Amino acid sequence: MEKCRRAIQALRPQLGDDIYLEAVKKTLADNRQIIFIEENGEAAAVAVFETGYNLFRGNYIYIDDLSTLPEQRGKGYAGILIDWILDYAKKEGYAQVHLDSGVSEARTNAHRLYLNKRFQVTSLHFVTNI
């Protein structure tokens, strides 16, 4: 978990050092896994995904987080992690792999990657703050 700190915080800066470990422990306790590519003793890229079943999707995998350290981008690490998850899904009999991605100009390269990996835009995601 400690090796993944900077890569996760690059995507989730709200997870400051004071709450990072507890947040990761909680997410792993909720049927999630972390995979990463290590370079120089830390995660250069990380993916957090969950497996589950629901009435709409059946058996599925959902990629919660996919992050690469800014200085490691452009090396194909995120694509390698996606490929690993897709292979895992096939081997384990999951019918679908899902993810959500924020919409902004800064996310253009991420969206290009997802489309190249044959993900399709299938819905809008709505949220309300309470």
N, C-alpha and C positions, 0 to 999 in steps of 0.2 A: 504494500500500500504506500509506503514511504517513497519508493522509487517513482510512483506515479503522481506525486504531489504537484510538481510544476506543470505537467501536461494537463492534469485535470483542472488546476487553477487557471490555466490559460483560457479554457473554455468557460469555467465557472468561477470567476473572480470573487463572487460572494462567499465562497468557501475559504475564508481566511484561515491562517494557521491555527487559530484558537479553536476552530470547530471542524477542521478538515478530517481528522482521524475519526471522530465520532460520526460524522456524516457518511464517510465511506463504510464504516462498520454497519450502520443502519441500512444503507443501500444493499450491501452484500447479504444481510440477514433477510432481505425481502426478495429472494429468488433471483439475484443478479450475480453476474460474473464479470471480472475484469481481465482483459488480455492486453498485452503491451509489447512493444518492440523496444528493446533496451539498447542504448548506445552510451558509452562513457559512464556506466554505472547508474543510469536513470532511464526512465521511460522517455523515449523520443516521441512516441505516439501511443495512445491508449484508447481502448474502446470498453465501454460498460454496456452490457446487454442483459436482458431478462428473457426468460422462457415462460410461456404460460399457455393458458387455454381460455377462450371466451366464446360466447355464443356467435358473435359476428365473424371472428377470424378462425375459430377452431384452434388447433395447435399452432403457435406462432413464436417468433423471436422478435423482440423489439430492441433496437439499438438506442439506448438512452443518451449516450455520450460518445463522441468520436472526436478526438483532439490530437493535434500535433504541435509540439513546441514551435514557436515562430521560426527559430533558427534552423529547424529540421525540415521545414516544409519544402515541397518540391522533390523529395526523394522517393515518393511512392509508398510511404509507410501507411497512410490511411487506406489506400487501395489494398495493401497486403492484409490489413486487419479485416476489411470488409470481405475479401476473398476467403479468409479463414472462417469467418462467421457463416458465410454462404455454404462453404463445404461442410461445416459442422451441422448446419440446418439440414442439408441433404442426407448426411450420414445418420442423423438422429430422427429423421422422418417428419420434420417441420415443413408445413406447406408454404409458409410465407415468412418473409423478413420485412419488418417495418422500421421506419424512422421518421422523425419530424425534423425540419430544419428551418431556422429563422430566415426571414426574407429581408435581405439588404444587399447593397452592392458588395459589401465585404464577404458575403457568402457565395459569390459567383463561382469561385473555383470549387467549393464544396459541392454545389449543385451540379456542376459539370461532371464531377467524379461520380455522383449518385446516378446521373443519367447514363454515363458510360458503363456503369455496372448494372444497367437495365432496370433500375428502380423507376417507377412511374409516379407521377403526381396524380393522386387519386382522391384527395379530399382537402378541405380547409380545416384547420384546427382552431377552435374557439376557446377563449378563456375569459373569466371575469374575476376581478379582485374583490374580495369580501373584507 
